[in-house]
Amino acid sequence: MVRARGSLNADQVLRWLTQALLIVSPLIVLYLVLAAMKWIFNGDVTFDRQYIVQGIGQGSVYGALALALVLIYRSTDVINFAQGEMAMFCTFISWALITQAHWGWYAALIGTLVFSALFGAIIQRVVITPIENAPLLTIVIVTLGLFQVVNSFAIFIWQAQPKSIVAPYAKVGAKSVSVFGASVGRTYVGALAITLIVMGLVYVFFNYTKLGLASRASAQNPVASRLCGVPVGIMLTIGWALAAMVGATAGVVAAPISGLDPTFMQGLLLYAFAAAVLGGLDSPVGAVLGGFLIGIIQNVVGGSALLKDIKDPVAFIVILIVLMVRPTGLLGSKTVKKV
């Protein structure tokens, strides 16, 4: 019997169900943890949709920055510890375009994305390429040094005083938006919408363009790609440029929420690391979903009078429990290395 092309088989259905269960597993673990704590301490923990919807908006920023980390990790096997500071520097460029060059907010966003792409490409060619064959620890130390250099230059140019950026979708006095019966601030809704658009464009680029497919091939098997005539070095540069653009998007949409100063991305980078690890360091989709999950966990726990002061430890405890069961992350793939 010949199965029709495109028809589902039992293995595919089982794989999709398994992935769906893995995606919601942190929420299941969180629910069990909160239920136990509510029973023990007689607390007021609930899965209110207000916290869930707001957590998705907040998690979109984590997901965008986590996606930037994953894009670089997939091509170089290195975590770029300077990703947050690069995003911060690009956000200051956006602020300068708005306040000093008097650009509109959306025009400044486009200008910032162009600058961030050039910034990421220059960093890759000037700083990373000369040491690409160096030991892994050397490259990690270089990214840590880059973290300090970019932060110091931002303080030197713009000083350390906090600054503000008001997005046009979240002006002062604007009413909240009702989403599934939950009242959510426009800053979170706008952040979610813009990051989803950028993530969608990244997905289309990597899956439906020749340049994107060549970039994926270079990341998965650089030796074979070179034999096929793919310029692997240029593809890596494009990967860094895209990662810088995605990171800059996270910074630009986060600034209206948290304010802008030379350290504002450092806390976000920690959550982005957690999101990337939770979703799987080699899975762009997993990184984004990990960001959403961490945002939901933080807001659900933070909405409890009993647990609001320990929302960050609870979030990382849930991640730890999930990773103990699946060390590669929710959607990460297992790698087998022959010795």
N, C-alpha and C positions, 0 to 999 in steps of 0.2 A: 504494500500500500504506500503510495507516494503522498507525503504531506504537502499541502498547498503552501506556496511561498508566502511568508509573512504570518503564517498561523502560529499560535502559541503552543508550546509544549509544556509538560509538567515541570521540567527543570527550570524553564524561564519563569514560570509563575512562582515556583518555590523560591527562586533567587530574588525576585521582586518583593515577595512577602517578607523574606529575611531582611532585606535592606530596609524596608519600611519599619520593621520591628526594631532594627538597630537605630534608626533615626529617632524614634520616639522613646527609646530605652532610657535616655537621661531624664525625660519627664516622668517616666514610670518610677525610676529610682528616686527622683525628687519627691514624687507624691508619697511614696512609702516612707521616706525619711521624715517628711513634714507630718504625715499622719501619726507616726510614732512619737514625734516630739509634741504634737498637739495632745495626744493621749497622755503622755507622761507629765507635761507641764500645764495641761488645760489651756493651751494657747488659742490664738485666733487666726490660724493659718487656713487660707482658702485659695483655690485656683480661680480667682476672679478674672473675668475676661478683660477688665480694665488693665490689669497688670500684664496679661498675656499680649494684648495688642501693643501696649507701650513697650514691652520687652522686645517685640519684633522690630519696632522702629529703632530702638537703641541698639539692638543686636545687628542691624544692618551696617552700622559703622564698624563694629567688630569684624563682621563678615567681609567687608570690603578690604580692610587692612590685612585680615588673615589671607584673603585671596592673593594680595600682593606678595605676602611671604611665600605662599605655595607656588606661585608662578616662578619665583627665583629658585626655590628649593628643587622643583622638578627638573630644572635645567642644569643646576650646579651642585645639588646635594648639600647646599650651604644655607643656613638660616642667616638672613641679612638683619643683624641687630640694629642697623642704622635706618631701617625702613620707616620707623616712626618719625625720626628726626628729619629725614628727607621729606616726608609728608608735611611736617611742621614748617619747614623752610618754604615749601611751595605754597602753603596756606598764607604765610606772610607775604609772598608775592601777590596773591589774590587780594589781600588787605591793602597793599600798596597801590595796586591797580585801581581799586575802588576809591580809596581815600585821597590818594595823591595824583593819580592820572585821571580820576573822575570817570572811570569806566562804569558801565552798568554791571550788576551782579552776575548776570548770565554771561555777558561778554568777558568779564574777569575770570569766570570759571573756565571758559574756553581757552583764554590766554594762559591761564595757569596750567591747564592740561598740556598745552603745547610746550610750555617751559619745562614741565615735569618730565615729559618724554625726552627732551634734549638733555636735561639734568641726569636722568637715569642712564641714558646712552653714554654720556661723557664719563660718568662714574664707572661704568662697566669697562669702557675702552682704556681709560687712563689708570684706574686703580685696580680693577679686578683682573683684567687680561694679563698683565705682567706676572701675576702670582697664581694663575689658574692651575698650574701644575705643582704648586707648593703643597705641603701637608695641610690637612683640613684645619688643624688648630691655628696655623698661620693665617689662613683666610678669615677665620672667626675673629682673631685678634685685630685684623685689619678692619673688619666691619665695626668692631667696638671702637677702634680709633676714629673711624669715619663718623660714628655716632657723636663723639666728643667734638670733632672738628666742625661738623655742621651746626651743632648746638652753640658752640662758641661764636661762630660767624653770625648766627642769628641774633645772639645777644649783642654782639659788636655793632651790627647794622641797625637793629630795631630796638635795642635796649630790652630790659627784663620786665618793664611795666606791662600789666595786662591790657589788652586791647579788645575791642568788640567788633563783630561783624553781624549786621542784621540782614538776614536773608529776606528777599521780597515775598516769599511764601509764608513768612512768620513775623510780620511786622508787629510792633507793640500795639496791643489792644485787639489783635485779631482773635476771632472766636476759635475755640477748639473744634476739631472735626469729629463727627460721630462715625465710628467704624464698628459694625456688628454690635451696636448698642453701647459701645465704650467710648468715652470722651477722651480724645488723644490730642496733644498739642501739635500745632502745625509744624513745629521744628522737626518732630519725629516723623510725621507723615512725609514732609518734604525730603528728609534724609533718606527715608525708605524708597521713595519714588526715584530719586536721582541715582542712588546706588544700584537699584534694580536695573535702571536703564543702562548704566555703565557695565554692569555685570552681563547683561544681555548682549551688548555690543562685543564684549570680550568673548562670550560663548560663540557668537556668530563668526567672529574673526578666526578662532581656533578650529572651528568645525566646518566652515563653508567657504574659506578662501584658500588659495594655493599657498600664500605666504604663511597663513596660520597653520596649515597642515605641515608645511616644511619646518616650522618652529617646533611643532609637536614631535616630528620625526627626529629632529636634532636633539631634543631633550631626551627622548627614549633610547636612541641608539646613534650617538654622534659618529662612530666609526663607519657604520653602514651608510649614514647620510653623506659623509664625505666621499665615499666611494661612488655614490649616486650623483655627485656633483652639487650637493647642497652646501652653500657657504655657511658652515656651522657657526663661525665667529660672528657673522652678521646676524644670524638667527638669535644667538645669545644676547646680542646688543638689543635687538628688538624686544626680547623677553624682559630685559631690565627696564627698557623704556615703558612698556605696558604696565609692569609692576609699579613703576613710579607714578604713572597716570592714575592707576586704581588707588594707590595710597594717597595721592593728592586729593582725589575725590572724597575719600574718607575724612581727610583733614578739613576740607572746605565745608562739608556738611556737618562736621562735629563742632566747628568753631562757634556757630550761632547757639549751640546747646551749652557748651562748657566754657566759652570765652577763649581768647587767644593769648598765649604767652609761650616763651620758648620751651616750657616743660609740659604743655597741655597734652601732647601725644604719648607721653611716657606711660601713663596709666592705661591708656587705650591699647598701647602696644602689648602690655602684659595680657590683657584679655584677648587680643588678637592671637598671640602665641597659644593661649589656651584653646581658642576656637579652632586654630589650625591643627593642633594636636588631637583635639576631640574628634574633629571631622576626618582627619587623615592627612598627613603632610603631603601626600602625593595626589590628593583629590581636591580640585577646585570647588566642586559642588559640595563636598564634605566640609570645606573651610567655611563656606557661606552658611550652610546649615548649622555648623558649630557656633558661628556668631549669633544666629537667631536663638539657638538653644541657651547660650550663656546669657543673652539679654533677657529671655523669659525667666530663667532661674533667678537672676538678680532681682527682677522686679517682683516676682511672686514672693520671694523670701523677704525682700525689702518692704513689702506691703504689710507684713506682720509686725505688730507692736512688740511681740516677743522676740522676733529674730532679726529685726531690721539692722541691729548693730553688728551682726555676724553674717550678713548676706554674702560677702566675698568668700569667707572660709567655707560656707555651705556650698557655694557654687563649685569651688575647687574640690571639695569632698565628693560631690556627685561625679565630677569628671574623673577623679581618681578611681572611684568604684567602677565606672564604665571601662576605663583603660585597663584595670586589673583583669577584666573579662576579655577585652579585645584590645591588646596593646597597639595594634596598627591604627586605631581610631575607627570611627563608625563606618566610613566608606573607604578607608585606606586599604591598599592591596599588600599582600604578603610578598616579600622578595626572597627568592632562594638564591644563595650564592654558592657556587661550587668552589671547593677548596682543594 
